[in-house]
């Protein structure tokens, strides 16, 4: 806990057997109260390793339903456990768990409602292995979103996120996409609610075992981001109401 705030780490997993132990062992349990792992029908022994590590809450899907759906399961369980702060940590060790205290501290002390671990602020994205096409598309999409959504974020596409649950409870994220664009939808919803979004520098690693979507899925994600951003801008001026921002 920090400031009597219950901190729950959620890990949406898919074929993370080779990296989950290293990720889990770096979690700072001096402040983290609980860990949830949800497995999206992995073909390896991710679930068995998670249970062997002693992760108390291991949830499984009986078929692969998508990264966004996996997050929904994570957040629903964390809210059920009365978490005050939820931090999403990928179990593929792309992001270091050592940043959890810094990210949670900003939320626990009411500085921000959301904190993102930015790969761009670290200035080492390409050096650390980010494919050039992903870096270029990241920069383009981020610029596009900042202009249309009146924000100043360095990136919207990191998977390392820390949320105040008071904010998550205001968002109907269960009706968001089950695919990768879920990440962008939930951030757009946070922006629509005028949430205080902060960022910290987060070096990310790219290696064979780290999960990463291929070029085709990246294009699908990019088109989804454009859709979400245009929906935000159109609704923000009162021209049309979209379901993603319903009741916000």
Secondary structure as the mmCIF struct_conf table of DSSP 4:
data_model
#
loop_
_struct_conf.conf_type_id
_struct_conf.id
_struct_conf.beg_label_comp_id
_struct_conf.beg_label_asym_id
_struct_conf.beg_label_seq_id
_struct_conf.end_label_comp_id
_struct_conf.end_label_asym_id
_struct_conf.end_label_seq_id
STRN STRN1 UNK A 2 UNK A 2
TURN_TY1_P TURN_TY1_P1 UNK A 3 UNK A 4
STRN STRN2 UNK A 5 UNK A 5
STRN STRN3 UNK A 7 UNK A 13
BEND BEND1 UNK A 14 UNK A 15
TURN_TY1_P TURN_TY1_P2 UNK A 17 UNK A 19
HELX_RH_AL_P HELX_RH_AL_P1 UNK A 20 UNK A 25
TURN_TY1_P TURN_TY1_P3 UNK A 26 UNK A 26
BEND BEND2 UNK A 27 UNK A 27
TURN_TY1_P TURN_TY1_P4 UNK A 29 UNK A 31
STRN STRN4 UNK A 34 UNK A 39
BEND BEND3 UNK A 43 UNK A 45
HELX_RH_AL_P HELX_RH_AL_P2 UNK A 46 UNK A 53
TURN_TY1_P TURN_TY1_P5 UNK A 54 UNK A 54
BEND BEND4 UNK A 56 UNK A 56
STRN STRN5 UNK A 57 UNK A 60
BEND BEND5 UNK A 62 UNK A 63
HELX_RH_AL_P HELX_RH_AL_P3 UNK A 67 UNK A 80
TURN_TY1_P TURN_TY1_P6 UNK A 81 UNK A 82
BEND BEND6 UNK A 84 UNK A 84
STRN STRN6 UNK A 85 UNK A 88
TURN_TY1_P TURN_TY1_P7 UNK A 91 UNK A 92
BEND BEND7 UNK A 93 UNK A 94
STRN STRN7 UNK A 95 UNK A 95
HELX_RH_3T_P HELX_RH_3T_P1 UNK A 97 UNK A 99
HELX_RH_AL_P HELX_RH_AL_P4 UNK A 100 UNK A 108
TURN_TY1_P TURN_TY1_P8 UNK A 109 UNK A 110
BEND BEND8 UNK A 111 UNK A 111
BEND BEND9 UNK A 113 UNK A 113
STRN STRN8 UNK A 114 UNK A 118
TURN_TY1_P TURN_TY1_P9 UNK A 119 UNK A 123
TURN_TY1_P TURN_TY1_P10 UNK A 125 UNK A 129
HELX_RH_AL_P HELX_RH_AL_P5 UNK A 132 UNK A 149
TURN_TY1_P TURN_TY1_P11 UNK A 150 UNK A 150
BEND BEND10 UNK A 154 UNK A 154
BEND BEND11 UNK A 156 UNK A 156
BEND BEND12 UNK A 159 UNK A 159
STRN STRN9 UNK A 161 UNK A 164
HELX_RH_AL_P HELX_RH_AL_P6 UNK A 165 UNK A 168
TURN_TY1_P TURN_TY1_P12 UNK A 169 UNK A 170
BEND BEND13 UNK A 171 UNK A 171
HELX_RH_3T_P HELX_RH_3T_P2 UNK A 173 UNK A 175
BEND BEND14 UNK A 176 UNK A 176
BEND BEND15 UNK A 178 UNK A 179
TURN_TY1_P TURN_TY1_P13 UNK A 180 UNK A 181
HELX_RH_AL_P HELX_RH_AL_P7 UNK A 182 UNK A 192
TURN_TY1_P TURN_TY1_P14 UNK A 193 UNK A 194
STRN STRN10 UNK A 197 UNK A 201
STRN STRN11 UNK A 204 UNK A 204
TURN_TY1_P TURN_TY1_P15 UNK A 208 UNK A 209
BEND BEND16 UNK A 210 UNK A 210
HELX_RH_AL_P HELX_RH_AL_P8 UNK A 215 UNK A 236
TURN_TY1_P TURN_TY1_P16 UNK A 237 UNK A 238
BEND BEND17 UNK A 239 UNK A 239
HELX_RH_3T_P HELX_RH_3T_P3 UNK A 243 UNK A 245
TURN_TY1_P TURN_TY1_P17 UNK A 246 UNK A 247
#
